[in-house]
Amino acid sequence: MMSANNLVGLAVAAVSRSHYAFCKFTSANDAGSTGAHQAGYYIPKSAWPVMFDCPGQKGENKDRNITIKWQDTFETESRFIYYGRGTRNEYRLTRFGRGFPFLTDDNVGDLFILCQIEPNYYEAYVLSADDDIDSFLGAIGISPTETNGLISMQQITPNPEDLIHQLFQEILVQYDQFPATNMMAQYARECYMRAHHINDEVLQNNPDTSLLAWINTEYDLFKAFENKLYSPEISRGFGNVEALITYSNQILNRRKSRAGKSLEHHLSGIFTANHLRFETQVITEEHKKPDFIFPDGESYHNFEFPADDLIFLGAKTTCKDRWRQILNEADRIPVKHLFTLQQGISKNQLTEMYRENVCLVVPEPYKTFFDPTFRDRILSLKQFTDSVRRIQHIS
């Protein structure tokens, strides 16, 4: 069963990405408790945009069928209807199927939230606990007296970090194990970009800060998965110290194995946003597999393709001792670019690197961690992508 906190987070996230959103407290009339035989949510006239393209006309009835996903668990084929004939002049949401759990006497006073995600697809949430209702209303910035109407998008100004963690909840409920590393990285990018309203133009102009933000966001998402998946085992406890150590090592090994691939996935995201042509894990001499070859493996193996237009990039989270691994990974490319998150390398190591034609690429904020005499020779990620764009004639 989904926790209440998850439900509130999902509801707020649904409102934030909806075309229109509406909320109201479930009334006795909605539940059919008044004996009016009109069970179904009454929607005030001012909220017609959440239901129809234009308001209903007195003297005519109109309706349309929609799909609603409730509590992120089950769907109903429901109907909006406007009653305009005779003395009636009202909107309702009806048709929920047998056993629908949210229109009973016990639900009177619950907060009903309806979000239009696509023209004919909606998400709905019903919050019962006072704390959950208060949390939701606080998150979207309205008071209880401002319900029973459309939720103004201008009122929803969630902190981007809060929105990111709300989006995390949408992802967490889909999994009972860790997602693949490429999916974890993709989810982190999507959450960060949606929360901060970032597009490809922003990524092209600010690849360094974007990459670091993606990496941090993914680590936060990874820790959220750890808390979800490891907490039951930790709560049960361990029979002896050896069992505890074994389990702890499993956790640490998963963290280590994720980090390197994570960097490659996020660099690929930056390169894609810059429309660069590249290929990962190209097989070169002696079955070596460089992290990135620009533009691709076919060009690398075509000796009629100019070597000056080939670019090599290795990616290592730390490289103090491992930078030599890249030296023989692509014989056709004499200068080896190496992207790293290492925050500082000794002058002796840097001297040796440049003697071996290794050109460091680091996030712009990290340049200050390196000796001043080398900073001009170290590329930022933007300087690297701009260089590739020039070589590939990308405007």
Secondary structure as UniProt FT lines:
FT   HELIX           4..16
FT   STRAND          20..25
FT   HELIX           28..31
FT   TURN            32..34
FT   STRAND          41..43
FT   HELIX           45..50
FT   TURN            58..59
FT   STRAND          62..70
FT   TURN            71..73
FT   STRAND          74..83
FT   TURN            86..87
FT   STRAND          90..94
FT   TURN            98..99
FT   TURN            101..102
FT   HELIX           105..107
FT   TURN            108..109
FT   STRAND          111..118
FT   TURN            119..120
FT   STRAND          121..127
FT   HELIX           130..140
FT   HELIX           144..146
FT   STRAND          149..150
FT   HELIX           153..155
FT   HELIX           160..172
FT   TURN            173..174
FT   HELIX           181..196
FT   HELIX           200..205
FT   HELIX           207..236
FT   HELIX           241..273
FT   TURN            274..275
FT   STRAND          279..280
FT   HELIX           285..287
FT   STRAND          292..294
FT   HELIX           297..301
FT   TURN            303..304
FT   HELIX           307..309
FT   STRAND          311..316
FT   TURN            320..322
FT   HELIX           323..326
FT   TURN            327..328
FT   TURN            331..332
FT   STRAND          336..340
FT   HELIX           347..355
FT   TURN            356..357
FT   STRAND          358..362
FT   HELIX           364..369
FT   TURN            372..374
FT   HELIX           375..377
FT   STRAND          379..380
FT   HELIX           381..391
FT   TURN            392..393
//
